[in-house]
Amino acid sequence: MVKYLRDIDNIFVAGNQQMKTKSDLAKFIEAPCLPVCEELYDKNILTFWSSGNKEHPNEAFVLIRYEFLDNTNKQIAKKLVGDGIIRPNYGMESYNSNENQYGMALRLGVQTNLDMPVDEISAKLKKLSAHFVYQDIKYNIYTPTFLQRQNPFWKGVDFPKEYCFPDLKNAVFSAEDISYQDRDKKRLYYAVRLSIPLDRDLTADDMKNIAEKLGWIYNPNDGLLYKDAETLRRHNEYLKYKNAQMALQNQQIETHLH
């Protein structure tokens, strides 16, 4: 049975929800936007807002975070913006990003109407997302530099700006706790921040201690903290892909030389 935009109810939740797995997307994203959000998830590209429903019938769109693209995808994004295919988006900031700490968004949008089939909307959105390529995941990951700056007594230089999603506060608290009132989470949040040393660079042991407090994962291969096993899995899958690509290129070079 064909579904049309007039059949799609609005799903309204705060932006910057923290997805644990790909299957979580369907809880927050309306049917016209779900296929493109799933595709972008598979490419490790961070989406944070979408709309495709009968209450807003003139446009369906997906917002992605520019600062969480790799250099290749940033160049692709700049060309798409320059060609008028997608556009920057400076609005649609949710309660936990009202200081724009996550950087500029990019809007992948298509014109719609109530009589447009859902599949047609999805196909048009996917035509936009198809420009972007598979990349390493850039969010749910925390560097020693970023973490050290979270100590409330940090007096050092904060530039260059380091974008991390979610920021430490929103990583500790749930998205539903918009007032940050959970006492246990409050104690954890401040205890972790105060435990971060300021008189030296963070060591592997420091990173391990922070990871243990937060229930995160320390990756000794790159010295970073990963918020969950899914993020580390996606990173490792990308490394396997890149290694396979490199091996194939080397094989092709050897074949050409012989």
N, C-alpha and C positions, 0 to 999 in steps of 0.2 A: 504494500500500500504506500503510495507516494505521500510524503509529509511536506507541508508547506510552512513557510515562516509564520503564518497565522496560527499554526498548531503548536508553536514553541513558547512555553511559559518562560518568564524571566527567572533566572537563578541569581539571587543577589547575596554575595558574601564579601567580606573584606578582602582586598587585594593582598598579594604577598603570602597567600596560604602556603604552608610547607608540605609539599607532596612527598610522601614516603616511597611510593612506587608509582609506576605509570598508570595503574588501575585507579588511583585516586583522582585522576583528572576528570573522570566522568561524574564525580560528586559535585564539581564546581563549574563545569563548562557545558554550555548549551550545545545541542546537537549540531548546529551548523558549523561551530568552531572546533568541535572536538577532534575531527580528523587532523586538522592542521596543528593543533596543540600536541597531539600524539606524535606527529611527524617531527615537530621541533624538539620534543622531549627525546626522541631517538637520536636527534642530532646534537643533544646536550646543550640546547639553546634555551635560555630562561624566559618563559612567558610569565606574566603576572596579572594580566587582566584580559577579558574578552567579552564580547557582547554579540548576540545573534538571536533576537527574540521578538515577539509580536509587540512588545511595549516600546521598542525602539526600532521601527521597521525600515528606516531609511539607509542604514549602514550596518554591516556586520564587520567586526574587526577583532584583531588580536594584537596585544602590545607585548613587545619583547624589550629586554634591557640591553642597550647598546654596550655598556661597560663590561658586560659578561660574554661578549663575543670575542673570539680570538682575532688575531691581526688580519687573517684572510677574510673572515666574515665581516670585520669592520670595513675593509676596503670594498667588499661587495655592497654593504649597507650604504656607504657613502655614494657609490655609483647609482644605486637604486633611488636614493633621495635626490641626487642631482638630476636624474632622468624623470623624476616625478612619479615613480612607480610606487614608492612608499613615502611616508613623511615623518619627521620628528614629532614627538608628542610630549608636551611639557605639563599637561594636566593629568587628571585621573590618578592623582596621588592618594593612596589610602592613608588611614590614620597613622600607620607606623612608618611612613616614608615622607612625612610632611616637611622634612628638611632636605629632601632630595638627596639623601645619602646613598641612594642606589644609582644615581646618574640618570641620564636622558633615556627616554623610551623611544621606540620606533613603532609606528602604527601601520600594520598590514590590514588594509580595509578595502571593502568592495561595496558598491551601491546595491541596495536591496529594496524589495517591496513585499507586502504581505502575501502576494500570490506567487512568489518565487519558491521553487522547490528547494528543500534543505540540501539535497545532493548537489544542486547547481551552485549554491552558495559555497559549500565545502570545496567543490572543485576549483572555484575561482580563488578562494583563499590559498589553497594548496599550490596554485600556479605561482603565487607570490612567494610562498615559503620555499618553493623548489629552487630558488636562486641561491639559498644558503647551503653550506656544505657541513658535513660531519666534523665536529671539533671535539677537543678535550673539554670536560666539564669545568666550568669556572665559578660555580657557586657551591654553597655548603662546604667550603674549604677555607681554612684559616691559616695565615702565615704568622711566624713569630713577630714580625713587625706590627701587624694589625693587632695582635693580642696584647702586646706590650703597651700599645696606645690606649688600651681599655682600662688600665690602672687609673683610678680616679686622681692619683697624684702625679700623673704623667705631665712633665713640663717640657718635653722635647719638641722637635719640629714635626708638624703633622703633614708636611708636604714632601714628596708628591702624595696626593690623595690616593688612598687605597680603598677600592670599593669591595665590600663583602656583603653577600646576601645569604641568609638574613644576618643583620648585625647581631652582636653578641646578646643584647637584651632580648630581641625577638626570637633568637635561637633558644634561649632558656625558657622564656614564657611562651604560653600557647597563643595562637592568633586570636582566640576567643577572649582572652583575658586582656581587654583593651585598656584597663586601668592598672595592670601589673600589680594586682593585690594578693596573689598567691604567696603566703608567708614563706613557705618552704622554698619556693623559687626565688623569692627576694633574698633570702639568706644565702642561697647557692650563688646567685648572681654577684652579690657584693663580696662574698668570701673568695670566689674565683678571681675577681678583679684585684682585690687587695693582696692576693697571694702571688701575683705576677711581679717578679723582681724588676727594678728600674736601674740598678747600678751596673748592669752588664747585659750583654746579649743573651737571649734565651737559649738554653742548651737543650739537647735531646731529652734529658731527664725532666727539665721544666715542662716541655711540651707533653711528655708522658703524664706528668702529674695533673696538668690541666685537663688532658683527655680523660683521665680516670675520674676526676671530679665531675665532669660534665657527661660522662657516659659516651664519649666520642671515641674516635680511633686515631691513633698516631701512626703515620706511615713513615717508617724509617727510610724508605727509598727516596723521598723528596723532603722529609723533615716537616711536613705539614699535618694539620689536624683535619680529619674528615668527619663531618657531622654524623654520618651513619654508614652502614655497610653498603647500602645501595649506591651512595655517591662514590665510594671507593671502587665498587664493582664497575661502575660506568667509566671511571678513570682507567682502570686496568683493561677494560674491553677496548678502549680507544688505543691504549699502548700496543695491544696485540694487533689491532688493525694497522697502525702505523708501521710496526715491525714487519707485518706481512707485506705491506705495500713496498717497503724498502727492499725486502728480500726479492720481490717480484721484479723491481727495477734493476737490481743487481744481476738477476738471472737474464733479463732481457739484454743488458749491456754485454754480458759474457757471450750470449748467443750471437749478438751482432759482431763482436770482435772475432769470433771463430767462423 
